[in-house]
Amino acid sequence: MKVMLRMNDAGTLVVYVAKKDLEEEVVKQTDTDAGKILTLANGWELEFREVPKPENLPQTVEAKRLA
């Protein structure tokens, strides 16, 4: 699924999923062999091959929902 990553005013990474009209803060980041898993405030876990650097945000990237 396509998601948009951005930084909010507090400096927290935020994920926006347009198809679900969902915007949540990232509460946990985990590195894996496949890339990075971001855990959202609502409990969703999204897997990314690459997460752009904060200075390159906002940016739309591909993610896979795990939970």
PDB file of N, CA, C, O and CB in Angstrom:
ATOM      1  N   MET A   1       0.843  -1.176   0.000  1.00  0.00           N
ATOM      2  CA  MET A   1       0.000   0.000   0.000  1.00  0.00           C
ATOM      3  C   MET A   1       0.888   1.239   0.000  1.00  0.00           C
ATOM      4  O   MET A   1       2.001   1.223   0.525  1.00  0.00           O
ATOM      5  CB  MET A   1      -0.959  -0.002   1.217  1.00  0.00           C
ATOM      6  N   LYS A   2       0.389   2.286  -0.582  1.00  0.00           N
ATOM      7  CA  LYS A   2       1.119   3.557  -0.606  1.00  0.00           C
ATOM      8  C   LYS A   2       0.761   4.358   0.638  1.00  0.00           C
ATOM      9  O   LYS A   2      -0.411   4.499   0.987  1.00  0.00           O
ATOM     10  CB  LYS A   2       0.794   4.369  -1.897  1.00  0.00           C
ATOM     11  N   VAL A   3       1.790   4.882   1.303  1.00  0.00           N
ATOM     12  CA  VAL A   3       1.588   5.727   2.476  1.00  0.00           C
ATOM     13  C   VAL A   3       2.476   6.955   2.356  1.00  0.00           C
ATOM     14  O   VAL A   3       3.501   6.935   1.674  1.00  0.00           O
ATOM     15  CB  VAL A   3       1.892   4.949   3.789  1.00  0.00           C
ATOM     16  N   MET A   4       2.068   8.019   3.026  1.00  0.00           N
ATOM     17  CA  MET A   4       2.882   9.230   3.054  1.00  0.00           C
ATOM     18  C   MET A   4       3.522   9.354   4.432  1.00  0.00           C
ATOM     19  O   MET A   4       2.853   9.218   5.456  1.00  0.00           O
ATOM     20  CB  MET A   4       2.028  10.494   2.717  1.00  0.00           C
ATOM     21  N   LEU A   5       4.812   9.611   4.442  1.00  0.00           N
ATOM     22  CA  LEU A   5       5.548   9.845   5.678  1.00  0.00           C
ATOM     23  C   LEU A   5       5.863  11.328   5.779  1.00  0.00           C
ATOM     24  O   LEU A   5       6.253  11.955   4.795  1.00  0.00           O
ATOM     25  CB  LEU A   5       6.849   8.993   5.733  1.00  0.00           C
ATOM     26  N   ARG A   6       5.694  11.884   6.968  1.00  0.00           N
ATOM     27  CA  ARG A   6       6.052  13.282   7.197  1.00  0.00           C
ATOM     28  C   ARG A   6       6.412  13.457   8.666  1.00  0.00           C
ATOM     29  O   ARG A   6       6.146  12.583   9.490  1.00  0.00           O
ATOM     30  CB  ARG A   6       4.887  14.239   6.789  1.00  0.00           C
ATOM     31  N   MET A   7       7.013  14.582   8.980  1.00  0.00           N
ATOM     32  CA  MET A   7       7.316  14.939  10.359  1.00  0.00           C
ATOM     33  C   MET A   7       6.297  15.976  10.796  1.00  0.00           C
ATOM     34  O   MET A   7       6.014  16.919  10.056  1.00  0.00           O
ATOM     35  CB  MET A   7       8.782  15.478  10.509  1.00  0.00           C
ATOM     36  N   ASN A   8       5.733  15.811  12.013  1.00  0.00           N
ATOM     37  CA  ASN A   8       4.787  16.809  12.515  1.00  0.00           C
ATOM     38  C   ASN A   8       5.541  17.941  13.210  1.00  0.00           C
ATOM     39  O   ASN A   8       6.771  17.929  13.256  1.00  0.00           O
ATOM     40  CB  ASN A   8       3.769  16.160  13.488  1.00  0.00           C
ATOM     41  N   ASP A   9       4.821  18.906  13.742  1.00  0.00           N
ATOM     42  CA  ASP A   9       5.447  20.074  14.367  1.00  0.00           C
ATOM     43  C   ASP A   9       6.270  19.707  15.594  1.00  0.00           C
ATOM     44  O   ASP A   9       7.202  20.427  15.950  1.00  0.00           O
ATOM     45  CB  ASP A   9       4.389  21.084  14.753  1.00  0.00           C
ATOM     46  N   ALA A  10       5.937  18.595  16.245  1.00  0.00           N
ATOM     47  CA  ALA A  10       6.659  18.150  17.433  1.00  0.00           C
ATOM     48  C   ALA A  10       7.900  17.336  17.062  1.00  0.00           C
ATOM     49  O   ALA A  10       8.659  16.936  17.945  1.00  0.00           O
ATOM     50  CB  ALA A  10       5.739  17.321  18.328  1.00  0.00           C
ATOM     51  N   GLY A  11       8.116  17.086  15.769  1.00  0.00           N
ATOM     52  CA  GLY A  11       9.277  16.326  15.332  1.00  0.00           C
ATOM     53  C   GLY A  11       9.073  14.826  15.346  1.00  0.00           C
ATOM     54  O   GLY A  11      10.039  14.064  15.294  1.00  0.00           O
ATOM     55  N   THR A  12       7.816  14.393  15.418  1.00  0.00           N
ATOM     56  CA  THR A  12       7.485  12.968  15.428  1.00  0.00           C
ATOM     57  C   THR A  12       7.130  12.523  14.019  1.00  0.00           C
ATOM     58  O   THR A  12       6.468  13.251  13.280  1.00  0.00           O
ATOM     59  CB  THR A  12       6.317  12.672  16.404  1.00  0.00           C
ATOM     60  N   LEU A  13       7.570  11.330  13.651  1.00  0.00           N
ATOM     61  CA  LEU A  13       7.241  10.769  12.347  1.00  0.00           C
ATOM     62  C   LEU A  13       5.768  10.393  12.315  1.00  0.00           C
ATOM     63  O   LEU A  13       5.266   9.761  13.244  1.00  0.00           O
ATOM     64  CB  LEU A  13       8.126   9.540  12.033  1.00  0.00           C
ATOM     65  N   VAL A  14       5.068  10.782  11.242  1.00  0.00           N
ATOM     66  CA  VAL A  14       3.639  10.532  11.084  1.00  0.00           C
ATOM     67  C   VAL A  14       3.417   9.790   9.767  1.00  0.00           C
ATOM     68  O   VAL A  14       4.029  10.113   8.749  1.00  0.00           O
ATOM     69  CB  VAL A  14       2.823  11.866  11.120  1.00  0.00           C
ATOM     70  N   VAL A  15       2.532   8.792   9.802  1.00  0.00           N
ATOM     71  CA  VAL A  15       2.175   8.017   8.616  1.00  0.00           C
ATOM     72  C   VAL A  15       0.734   8.348   8.253  1.00  0.00           C
ATOM     73  O   VAL A  15      -0.146   8.356   9.114  1.00  0.00           O
ATOM     74  CB  VAL A  15       2.359   6.478   8.858  1.00  0.00           C
ATOM     75  N   TYR A  16       0.496   8.624   6.959  1.00  0.00           N
ATOM     76  CA  TYR A  16      -0.854   8.866   6.458  1.00  0.00           C
ATOM     77  C   TYR A  16      -1.176   7.815   5.399  1.00  0.00           C
ATOM     78  O   TYR A  16      -0.446   7.666   4.419  1.00  0.00           O
ATOM     79  CB  TYR A  16      -0.992  10.311   5.874  1.00  0.00           C
ATOM     80  N   VAL A  17      -2.281   7.085   5.605  1.00  0.00           N
ATOM     81  CA  VAL A  17      -2.749   6.080   4.653  1.00  0.00           C
ATOM     82  C   VAL A  17      -4.020   6.634   4.015  1.00  0.00           C
ATOM     83  O   VAL A  17      -5.075   6.658   4.650  1.00  0.00           O
ATOM     84  CB  VAL A  17      -3.007   4.679   5.353  1.00  0.00           C
ATOM     85  N   ALA A  18      -3.922   7.079   2.761  1.00  0.00           N
ATOM     86  CA  ALA A  18      -5.038   7.755   2.092  1.00  0.00           C
ATOM     87  C   ALA A  18      -6.243   6.830   1.914  1.00  0.00           C
ATOM     88  O   ALA A  18      -7.374   7.265   2.128  1.00  0.00           O
ATOM     89  CB  ALA A  18      -4.589   8.286   0.732  1.00  0.00           C
ATOM     90  N   LYS A  19      -6.038   5.580   1.534  1.00  0.00           N
ATOM     91  CA  LYS A  19      -7.170   4.668   1.276  1.00  0.00           C
ATOM     92  C   LYS A  19      -7.983   4.398   2.532  1.00  0.00           C
ATOM     93  O   LYS A  19      -9.165   4.064   2.439  1.00  0.00           O
ATOM     94  CB  LYS A  19      -6.665   3.346   0.704  1.00  0.00           C
ATOM     95  N   LYS A  20      -7.379   4.535   3.691  1.00  0.00           N
ATOM     96  CA  LYS A  20      -8.079   4.319   4.962  1.00  0.00           C
ATOM     97  C   LYS A  20      -8.402   5.636   5.661  1.00  0.00           C
ATOM     98  O   LYS A  20      -9.034   5.639   6.717  1.00  0.00           O
ATOM     99  CB  LYS A  20      -7.240   3.438   5.883  1.00  0.00           C
ATOM    100  N   ASP A  21      -7.966   6.769   5.070  1.00  0.00           N
ATOM    101  CA  ASP A  21      -8.093   8.089   5.688  1.00  0.00           C
ATOM    102  C   ASP A  21      -7.597   8.031   7.137  1.00  0.00           C
ATOM    103  O   ASP A  21      -8.281   8.451   8.070  1.00  0.00           O
ATOM    104  CB  ASP A  21      -9.569   8.583   5.632  1.00  0.00           C
ATOM    105  N   LEU A  22      -6.389   7.497   7.287  1.00  0.00           N
ATOM    106  CA  LEU A  22      -5.800   7.252   8.593  1.00  0.00           C
ATOM    107  C   LEU A  22      -4.489   8.011   8.722  1.00  0.00           C
ATOM    108  O   LEU A  22      -3.617   7.908   7.860  1.00  0.00           O
ATOM    109  CB  LEU A  22      -5.579   5.748   8.818  1.00  0.00           C
ATOM    110  N   GLU A  23      -4.355   8.765   9.793  1.00  0.00           N
ATOM    111  CA  GLU A  23      -3.102   9.459  10.080  1.00  0.00           C
ATOM    112  C   GLU A  23      -2.725   9.154  11.528  1.00  0.00           C
ATOM    113  O   GLU A  23      -3.469   9.483  12.452  1.00  0.00           O
ATOM    114  CB  GLU A  23      -3.230  11.012   9.835  1.00  0.00           C
ATOM    115  N   GLU A  24      -1.568   8.525  11.720  1.00  0.00           N
ATOM    116  CA  GLU A  24      -1.133   8.111  13.048  1.00  0.00           C
ATOM    117  C   GLU A  24       0.353   8.409  13.237  1.00  0.00           C
ATOM    118  O   GLU A  24       1.136   8.387  12.287  1.00  0.00           O
ATOM    119  CB  GLU A  24      -1.412   6.612  13.267  1.00  0.00           C
ATOM    120  N   GLU A  25       0.718   8.690  14.491  1.00  0.00           N
ATOM    121  CA  GLU A  25       2.125   8.881  14.830  1.00  0.00           C
ATOM    122  C   GLU A  25       2.809   7.526  14.967  1.00  0.00           C
ATOM    123  O   GLU A  25       2.183   6.535  15.339  1.00  0.00           O
ATOM    124  CB  GLU A  25       2.271   9.698  16.136  1.00  0.00           C
ATOM    125  N   VAL A  26       4.101   7.500  14.660  1.00  0.00           N
ATOM    126  CA  VAL A  26       4.909   6.304  14.834  1.00  0.00           C
ATOM    127  C   VAL A  26       5.370   6.275  16.285  1.00  0.00           C
ATOM    128  O   VAL A  26       5.955   7.243  16.772  1.00  0.00           O
ATOM    129  CB  VAL A  26       6.125   6.276  13.841  1.00  0.00           C
ATOM    130  N   VAL A  27       5.109   5.159  16.982  1.00  0.00           N
ATOM    131  CA  VAL A  27       5.490   5.034  18.388  1.00  0.00           C
ATOM    132  C   VAL A  27       6.708   4.140  18.580  1.00  0.00           C
ATOM    133  O   VAL A  27       7.334   4.160  19.639  1.00  0.00           O
ATOM    134  CB  VAL A  27       4.330   4.491  19.193  1.00  0.00           C
ATOM    135  N   LYS A  28       7.054   3.340  17.538  1.00  0.00           N
ATOM    136  CA  LYS A  28       8.198   2.433  17.662  1.00  0.00           C
ATOM    137  C   LYS A  28       8.759   2.143  16.285  1.00  0.00           C
ATOM    138  O   LYS A  28       8.010   1.975  15.323  1.00  0.00           O
ATOM    139  CB  LYS A  28       7.796   1.117  18.374  1.00  0.00           C
ATOM    140  N   GLN A  29      10.102   2.084  16.193  1.00  0.00           N
ATOM    141  CA  GLN A  29      10.769   1.719  14.954  1.00  0.00           C
ATOM    142  C   GLN A  29      11.679   0.534  15.236  1.00  0.00           C
ATOM    143  O   GLN A  29      12.459   0.556  16.189  1.00  0.00           O
ATOM    144  CB  GLN A  29      11.572   2.919  14.364  1.00  0.00           C
ATOM    145  N   THR A  30      11.578  -0.509  14.400  1.00  0.00           N
ATOM    146  CA  THR A  30      12.374  -1.712  14.576  1.00  0.00           C
ATOM    147  C   THR A  30      13.102  -2.020  13.274  1.00  0.00           C
ATOM    148  O   THR A  30      12.479  -2.082  12.214  1.00  0.00           O
ATOM    149  CB  THR A  30      11.489  -2.908  15.014  1.00  0.00           C
ATOM    150  N   ASP A  31      14.418  -2.212  13.347  1.00  0.00           N
ATOM    151  CA  ASP A  31      15.197  -2.598  12.170  1.00  0.00           C
ATOM    152  C   ASP A  31      15.140  -4.106  11.994  1.00  0.00           C
ATOM    153  O   ASP A  31      15.243  -4.859  12.962  1.00  0.00           O
ATOM    154  CB  ASP A  31      16.664  -2.121  12.295  1.00  0.00           C
ATOM    155  N   THR A  32      14.973  -4.546  10.733  1.00  0.00           N
ATOM    156  CA  THR A  32      14.963  -5.971  10.402  1.00  0.00           C
ATOM    157  C   THR A  32      15.856  -6.192   9.189  1.00  0.00           C
ATOM    158  O   THR A  32      16.361  -5.238   8.597  1.00  0.00           O
ATOM    159  CB  THR A  32      13.509  -6.481  10.127  1.00  0.00           C
ATOM    160  N   ASP A  33      16.047  -7.465   8.822  1.00  0.00           N
ATOM    161  CA  ASP A  33      16.833  -7.782   7.626  1.00  0.00           C
ATOM    162  C   ASP A  33      16.149  -7.261   6.363  1.00  0.00           C
ATOM    163  O   ASP A  33      16.816  -6.872   5.405  1.00  0.00           O
ATOM    164  CB  ASP A  33      17.054  -9.298   7.518  1.00  0.00           C
ATOM    165  N   ALA A  34      14.812  -7.256   6.368  1.00  0.00           N
ATOM    166  CA  ALA A  34      14.046  -6.832   5.196  1.00  0.00           C
ATOM    167  C   ALA A  34      13.906  -5.319   5.100  1.00  0.00           C
ATOM    168  O   ALA A  34      13.530  -4.807   4.046  1.00  0.00           O
ATOM    169  CB  ALA A  34      12.677  -7.462   5.222  1.00  0.00           C
ATOM    170  N   GLY A  35      14.197  -4.599   6.164  1.00  0.00           N
ATOM    171  CA  GLY A  35      14.054  -3.145   6.155  1.00  0.00           C
ATOM    172  C   GLY A  35      13.752  -2.615   7.537  1.00  0.00           C
ATOM    173  O   GLY A  35      14.518  -2.831   8.476  1.00  0.00           O
ATOM    174  N   LYS A  36      12.631  -1.919   7.660  1.00  0.00           N
ATOM    175  CA  LYS A  36      12.253  -1.315   8.933  1.00  0.00           C
ATOM    176  C   LYS A  36      10.768  -1.518   9.169  1.00  0.00           C
ATOM    177  O   LYS A  36       9.962  -1.421   8.244  1.00  0.00           O
ATOM    178  CB  LYS A  36      12.609   0.187   8.963  1.00  0.00           C
ATOM    179  N   ILE A  37      10.408  -1.803  10.432  1.00  0.00           N
ATOM    180  CA  ILE A  37       9.009  -1.937  10.816  1.00  0.00           C
ATOM    181  C   ILE A  37       8.652  -0.747  11.699  1.00  0.00           C
ATOM    182  O   ILE A  37       9.308  -0.481  12.706  1.00  0.00           O
ATOM    183  CB  ILE A  37       8.742  -3.296  11.556  1.00  0.00           C
ATOM    184  N   LEU A  38       7.600  -0.037  11.300  1.00  0.00           N
ATOM    185  CA  LEU A  38       7.104   1.096  12.076  1.00  0.00           C
ATOM    186  C   LEU A  38       5.801   0.676  12.743  1.00  0.00           C
ATOM    187  O   LEU A  38       4.884   0.186  12.084  1.00  0.00           O
ATOM    188  CB  LEU A  38       6.896   2.363  11.175  1.00  0.00           C
ATOM    189  N   THR A  39       5.728   0.871  14.055  1.00  0.00           N
ATOM    190  CA  THR A  39       4.505   0.596  14.806  1.00  0.00           C
ATOM    191  C   THR A  39       3.784   1.910  15.026  1.00  0.00           C
ATOM    192  O   THR A  39       4.369   2.866  15.536  1.00  0.00           O
ATOM    193  CB  THR A  39       4.810  -0.113  16.164  1.00  0.00           C
ATOM    194  N   LEU A  40       2.510   1.964  14.643  1.00  0.00           N
ATOM    195  CA  LEU A  40       1.725   3.185  14.760  1.00  0.00           C
ATOM    196  C   LEU A  40       0.993   3.228  16.090  1.00  0.00           C
ATOM    197  O   LEU A  40       0.873   2.212  16.775  1.00  0.00           O
ATOM    198  CB  LEU A  40       0.731   3.297  13.606  1.00  0.00           C
ATOM    199  N   ALA A  41       0.506   4.400  16.450  1.00  0.00           N
ATOM    200  CA  ALA A  41      -0.188   4.589  17.724  1.00  0.00           C
ATOM    201  C   ALA A  41      -1.445   3.726  17.829  1.00  0.00           C
ATOM    202  O   ALA A  41      -1.860   3.382  18.936  1.00  0.00           O
ATOM    203  CB  ALA A  41      -0.555   6.053  17.903  1.00  0.00           C
ATOM    204  N   ASN A  42      -2.056   3.371  16.704  1.00  0.00           N
ATOM    205  CA  ASN A  42      -3.272   2.543  16.729  1.00  0.00           C
ATOM    206  C   ASN A  42      -2.962   1.045  16.763  1.00  0.00           C
ATOM    207  O   ASN A  42      -3.882   0.228  16.768  1.00  0.00           O
ATOM    208  CB  ASN A  42      -4.137   2.854  15.514  1.00  0.00           C
ATOM    209  N   GLY A  43      -1.684   0.677  16.787  1.00  0.00           N
ATOM    210  CA  GLY A  43      -1.294  -0.720  16.860  1.00  0.00           C
ATOM    211  C   GLY A  43      -0.880  -1.348  15.544  1.00  0.00           C
ATOM    212  O   GLY A  43      -0.321  -2.445  15.540  1.00  0.00           O
ATOM    213  N   TRP A  44      -1.137  -0.687  14.430  1.00  0.00           N
ATOM    214  CA  TRP A  44      -0.724  -1.222  13.131  1.00  0.00           C
ATOM    215  C   TRP A  44       0.788  -1.320  13.075  1.00  0.00           C
ATOM    216  O   TRP A  44       1.495  -0.493  13.651  1.00  0.00           O
ATOM    217  CB  TRP A  44      -1.252  -0.342  11.975  1.00  0.00           C
ATOM    218  N   GLU A  45       1.286  -2.346  12.370  1.00  0.00           N
ATOM    219  CA  GLU A  45       2.706  -2.475  12.077  1.00  0.00           C
ATOM    220  C   GLU A  45       2.865  -2.466  10.563  1.00  0.00           C
ATOM    221  O   GLU A  45       2.240  -3.254   9.854  1.00  0.00           O
ATOM    222  CB  GLU A  45       3.311  -3.777  12.709  1.00  0.00           C
ATOM    223  N   LEU A  46       3.715  -1.557  10.079  1.00  0.00           N
ATOM    224  CA  LEU A  46       3.962  -1.435   8.646  1.00  0.00           C
ATOM    225  C   LEU A  46       5.436  -1.702   8.381  1.00  0.00           C
ATOM    226  O   LEU A  46       6.308  -1.194   9.086  1.00  0.00           O
ATOM    227  CB  LEU A  46       3.547  -0.029   8.118  1.00  0.00           C
ATOM    228  N   GLU A  47       5.707  -2.514   7.342  1.00  0.00           N
ATOM    229  CA  GLU A  47       7.081  -2.840   6.979  1.00  0.00           C
ATOM    230  C   GLU A  47       7.492  -2.033   5.750  1.00  0.00           C
ATOM    231  O   GLU A  47       6.748  -1.944   4.773  1.00  0.00           O
ATOM    232  CB  GLU A  47       7.235  -4.359   6.712  1.00  0.00           C
ATOM    233  N   PHE A  48       8.679  -1.450   5.813  1.00  0.00           N
ATOM    234  CA  PHE A  48       9.221  -0.634   4.733  1.00  0.00           C
ATOM    235  C   PHE A  48      10.580  -1.184   4.328  1.00  0.00           C
ATOM    236  O   PHE A  48      11.368  -1.594   5.179  1.00  0.00           O
ATOM    237  CB  PHE A  48       9.334   0.855   5.158  1.00  0.00           C
ATOM    238  N   ARG A  49      10.851  -1.192   3.034  1.00  0.00           N
ATOM    239  CA  ARG A  49      12.197  -1.568   2.588  1.00  0.00           C
ATOM    240  C   ARG A  49      13.177  -0.475   2.984  1.00  0.00           C
ATOM    241  O   ARG A  49      14.273  -0.748   3.474  1.00  0.00           O
ATOM    242  CB  ARG A  49      12.234  -1.808   1.049  1.00  0.00           C
ATOM    243  N   GLU A  50      12.763   0.761   2.763  1.00  0.00           N
ATOM    244  CA  GLU A  50      13.595   1.918   3.125  1.00  0.00           C
ATOM    245  C   GLU A  50      12.696   3.008   3.672  1.00  0.00           C
ATOM    246  O   GLU A  50      11.601   3.241   3.162  1.00  0.00           O
ATOM    247  CB  GLU A  50      14.413   2.441   1.901  1.00  0.00           C
ATOM    248  N   VAL A  51      13.170   3.675   4.719  1.00  0.00           N
ATOM    249  CA  VAL A  51      12.469   4.841   5.251  1.00  0.00           C
ATOM    250  C   VAL A  51      13.330   6.049   4.909  1.00  0.00           C
ATOM    251  O   VAL A  51      14.501   6.093   5.287  1.00  0.00           O
ATOM    252  CB  VAL A  51      12.211   4.723   6.816  1.00  0.00           C
ATOM    253  N   PRO A  52      12.776   7.027   4.205  1.00  0.00           N
ATOM    254  CA  PRO A  52      13.560   8.206   3.825  1.00  0.00           C
ATOM    255  C   PRO A  52      14.067   8.965   5.049  1.00  0.00           C
ATOM    256  O   PRO A  52      13.477   8.908   6.128  1.00  0.00           O
ATOM    257  CB  PRO A  52      12.721   9.137   2.949  1.00  0.00           C
ATOM    258  N   LYS A  53      15.157   9.664   4.855  1.00  0.00           N
ATOM    259  CA  LYS A  53      15.703  10.498   5.933  1.00  0.00           C
ATOM    260  C   LYS A  53      14.741  11.644   6.226  1.00  0.00           C
ATOM    261  O   LYS A  53      14.025  12.096   5.333  1.00  0.00           O
ATOM    262  CB  LYS A  53      17.111  11.050   5.555  1.00  0.00           C
ATOM    263  N   PRO A  54      14.719  12.118   7.473  1.00  0.00           N
ATOM    264  CA  PRO A  54      13.772  13.185   7.855  1.00  0.00           C
ATOM    265  C   PRO A  54      13.866  14.439   6.990  1.00  0.00           C
ATOM    266  O   PRO A  54      12.859  15.112   6.773  1.00  0.00           O
ATOM    267  CB  PRO A  54      13.999  13.569   9.289  1.00  0.00           C
ATOM    268  N   GLU A  55      15.051  14.761   6.497  1.00  0.00           N
ATOM    269  CA  GLU A  55      15.183  15.969   5.673  1.00  0.00           C
ATOM    270  C   GLU A  55      14.569  15.792   4.284  1.00  0.00           C
ATOM    271  O   GLU A  55      14.381  16.775   3.568  1.00  0.00           O
ATOM    272  CB  GLU A  55      16.653  16.349   5.536  1.00  0.00           C
ATOM    273  N   ASN A  56      14.252  14.548   3.890  1.00  0.00           N
ATOM    274  CA  ASN A  56      13.639  14.287   2.585  1.00  0.00           C
ATOM    275  C   ASN A  56      12.125  14.112   2.665  1.00  0.00           C
ATOM    276  O   ASN A  56      11.503  13.711   1.682  1.00  0.00           O
ATOM    277  CB  ASN A  56      14.255  13.052   1.968  1.00  0.00           C
ATOM    278  N   LEU A  57      11.528  14.403   3.807  1.00  0.00           N
ATOM    279  CA  LEU A  57      10.091  14.238   4.001  1.00  0.00           C
ATOM    280  C   LEU A  57       9.364  15.551   3.765  1.00  0.00           C
ATOM    281  O   LEU A  57       9.984  16.599   3.943  1.00  0.00           O
ATOM    282  CB  LEU A  57       9.794  13.716   5.407  1.00  0.00           C
ATOM    283  N   PRO A  58       8.102  15.570   3.379  1.00  0.00           N
ATOM    284  CA  PRO A  58       7.192  14.437   3.191  1.00  0.00           C
ATOM    285  C   PRO A  58       7.488  13.687   1.906  1.00  0.00           C
ATOM    286  O   PRO A  58       7.986  14.250   0.931  1.00  0.00           O
ATOM    287  CB  PRO A  58       5.749  14.914   3.187  1.00  0.00           C
ATOM    288  N   GLN A  59       7.162  12.382   1.930  1.00  0.00           N
ATOM    289  CA  GLN A  59       7.399  11.527   0.778  1.00  0.00           C
ATOM    290  C   GLN A  59       6.430  10.347   0.809  1.00  0.00           C
ATOM    291  O   GLN A  59       6.100   9.827   1.875  1.00  0.00           O
ATOM    292  CB  GLN A  59       8.865  11.032   0.753  1.00  0.00           C
ATOM    293  N   THR A  60       5.977   9.934  -0.381  1.00  0.00           N
ATOM    294  CA  THR A  60       5.102   8.777  -0.493  1.00  0.00           C
ATOM    295  C   THR A  60       5.957   7.551  -0.787  1.00  0.00           C
ATOM    296  O   THR A  60       6.795   7.569  -1.688  1.00  0.00           O
ATOM    297  CB  THR A  60       4.024   8.988  -1.600  1.00  0.00           C
ATOM    298  N   VAL A  61       5.739   6.482  -0.015  1.00  0.00           N
ATOM    299  CA  VAL A  61       6.522   5.258  -0.165  1.00  0.00           C
ATOM    300  C   VAL A  61       5.592   4.043  -0.101  1.00  0.00           C
ATOM    301  O   VAL A  61       4.430   4.153   0.291  1.00  0.00           O
ATOM    302  CB  VAL A  61       7.621   5.168   0.932  1.00  0.00           C
ATOM    303  N   GLU A  62       6.123   2.895  -0.489  1.00  0.00           N
ATOM    304  CA  GLU A  62       5.383   1.637  -0.455  1.00  0.00           C
ATOM    305  C   GLU A  62       5.602   0.958   0.900  1.00  0.00           C
ATOM    306  O   GLU A  62       6.723   0.912   1.407  1.00  0.00           O
ATOM    307  CB  GLU A  62       5.824   0.700  -1.621  1.00  0.00           C
ATOM    308  N   ALA A  63       4.528   0.437   1.473  1.00  0.00           N
ATOM    309  CA  ALA A  63       4.592  -0.256   2.768  1.00  0.00           C
ATOM    310  C   ALA A  63       3.755  -1.516   2.710  1.00  0.00           C
ATOM    311  O   ALA A  63       2.845  -1.639   1.890  1.00  0.00           O
ATOM    312  CB  ALA A  63       4.108   0.661   3.921  1.00  0.00           C
ATOM    313  N   LYS A  64       4.078  -2.460   3.602  1.00  0.00           N
ATOM    314  CA  LYS A  64       3.320  -3.695   3.721  1.00  0.00           C
ATOM    315  C   LYS A  64       2.779  -3.768   5.143  1.00  0.00           C
ATOM    316  O   LYS A  64       3.535  -3.639   6.105  1.00  0.00           O
ATOM    317  CB  LYS A  64       4.200  -4.947   3.377  1.00  0.00           C
ATOM    318  N   ARG A  65       1.473  -3.974   5.275  1.00  0.00           N
ATOM    319  CA  ARG A  65       0.867  -4.044   6.611  1.00  0.00           C
ATOM    320  C   ARG A  65       1.072  -5.439   7.181  1.00  0.00           C
ATOM    321  O   ARG A  65       0.714  -6.436   6.553  1.00  0.00           O
ATOM    322  CB  ARG A  65      -0.651  -3.691   6.560  1.00  0.00           C
ATOM    323  N   LEU A  66       1.651  -5.502   8.377  1.00  0.00           N
ATOM    324  CA  LEU A  66       1.911  -6.777   9.052  1.00  0.00           C
ATOM    325  C   LEU A  66       0.824  -7.097  10.067  1.00  0.00           C
ATOM    326  O   LEU A  66       0.367  -8.237  10.143  1.00  0.00           O
ATOM    327  CB  LEU A  66       3.275  -6.747   9.742  1.00  0.00           C
ATOM    328  N   ALA A  67       0.409  -6.117  10.840  1.00  0.00           N
ATOM    329  CA  ALA A  67      -0.597  -6.357  11.872  1.00  0.00           C
ATOM    330  C   ALA A  67      -1.467  -5.134  12.047  1.00  0.00           C
ATOM    331  O   ALA A  67      -2.378  -5.138  12.875  1.00  0.00           O
ATOM    332  CB  ALA A  67       0.063  -6.732  13.203  1.00  0.00           C
TER     333      ALA A  67
END
